[in-house]
Amino acid sequence: MTLASTLVELDDTRADLIALIDVLTPDQLAFSPAAGAWSAEGVAEHLLLTEEFILRAIEHGPDANLGPATPGVIDDMISVFRSDQQVQAPPFLEPTGQGYVGTRAGLVRLGARWQQIVDATPAGDRVVFEHPLAGPLSLLDTVRFVEAHAGHHRYQLARIAASPGYPS
């Protein structure tokens, strides 16, 4: 697994999610299976908020006190994201209701931002991001995490569509 191939996986996963959401009707896009539960529109916004948060942190530069990245530390978290296990997002990454049109445009632009970071980052295991649970991550592990996180939300979209009352 290389950084280049992982970045392609992330772009493909994001494109797949956009394609899944693009075909929804306005009622399906806005449907929430329960009070406080996210709609498909909210899932898309959460994905945008998460990637933007991580990109801003990388662009700002890591804290010099982070220490070295620990190879493989993110693997357990990625295993959870490869399952249907539900995970609670931090409050600052919860959707705010900005609407899908703006969210979609933001999601489409993310690939170019990631490529700029990859192009500007020296090769190696240099820490670029501190994950709140996994700790210091290299660029490769950060991209692996973001790809797994995005892919995980396929399960959430399926749960929303399988919910009672989901519009046809």
N, C-alpha and C positions, 0 to 999 in steps of 0.2 A: 504494500500500500504506500503510495507516494502522495505528496501534497497535491500534485497536479491531478492525479486520479481521484483523490478525495474531494477536491474542489469541483470536478466534473460531477461526481455523485451528488454533492450538495446542490448544484445548479439543476440537475435532473430531478431530484426530490422536490425542490421548490417548484419547478415547472409542473410536475405531476400534481402537486397540491393546488396550484393555481388552476390547472385544467379541471380538477375535480370540483372546485368551487365555482368556476366560471359557468358551468352548465346548470347551476341551481336557479330556481325561480326566485323572485324577490321574497316570497313567503318562506321558501325553504332556507334562503340565506339568513333571514331574520329569526327563524324558529329557534326557540330555546326550550329544551326539554323539561326544565324545571326552573323555579325562581332561583336566580343567582347563577344558573348554569350558562355556559357560553353557547352562543349560536355559531354557525359556520363562519359568519362574518367576524365574530369575536375571536375565533381560532386564528383566522387570517391576520387580524390585527395583533394578536399576541405574538405570532411568528415574526411579524415586522418589528414590533417593540423589542423582542429578544435579540434579533440579529443586529438591530441598530444599537442597542445597549452594548453588545459585545464589540461591534465595530468601533464605536466611540472610545471604548476602553483601550482597544488596541492602538487606535490612532493617537490617543493621548500619551501612550507609552506606559510600560509597566513600572511599578514601583521598584526601585533598585533593591529594596529589602525583601523581595519575594523569595529569593533563593532559586535554586535550579528546578527545572521541571522534573517531575518524577515520571519516567516513561511507564505507560500502562495504568496510571492512577485513574484515568477516566473510564477504563473498561467496564467496571461494575455499573457505573451510571448509564453507559451506553447499552448494557444488557437490559436494564430496566426499560429504557426507551425502545428497545426492540420487542417489547412485550406490550400487552394491553393493560398493564398495571397503570392505574391512575396516579398522577403526580400533581401536587399542589404547586402552582406558580407563585413566586413572590408577588406581593401586592403591586409593586411598581411595574410589573410586566403584565398586569391584567388589562383586558381591553377597556377602552374608554368610550366606545361607540362612535368612532370617527367615520365609519361607513366604508363599504368595500371598494368603491371606485378609487379613493385616495390610497387606501391600503394596498390595493392591487398594484397601483403605479409604483409605490414604494418597494414592494416585493420584487418587481421586475428590475428595478435599479440596483438591487443588492449584489447581483453577480459581478457587476463592474467594480463595485467598491471592494469586494473580496479580492478580485484580481489585482487591483492596485496595491493592496496590502501585501499580497503574495509577492508581487514584483519588487516591492520596496524592502522586503524582509530578508536579511541574510539567511542562508541555509543553516540548518543546525537545530538544536533543541532549545534555543534561547526562549525564555519565558516571554509570552506576549499578553497573557490574560490570566487573572486570578479568578477562578471559579469559586463562588461562595462555599461550595461543599467539597469540590475535588481539589482545590488549591491551585498552585501555579501550573499553567498549561503551556506547552509549546504551541506553535501555530498549527502544526499537523493535528495535535490532539484537540485544539479548539475547533478546527474545521470538522473533525470527526464528531465532536459533541454536537455542533450546530446541525449537521446532517442528520444524526440520529434523533435529535430533538424534533426537527421538522418532520421526519418520517413517522415519529411517534404520533403525531397529530392526525395521521390517517385513521388510526383507531378511534380517536375522538370524533372525527367526522362520521365514521361508520356508526358509532353509538348514537350520535344525534339523529342520523337518518333512520335508525331502528327504533327510535323512541315513539311511544304512543302519541298520536296526534300530529305526527310529522306530516306536513302538507304534501299532497301528491301532485 
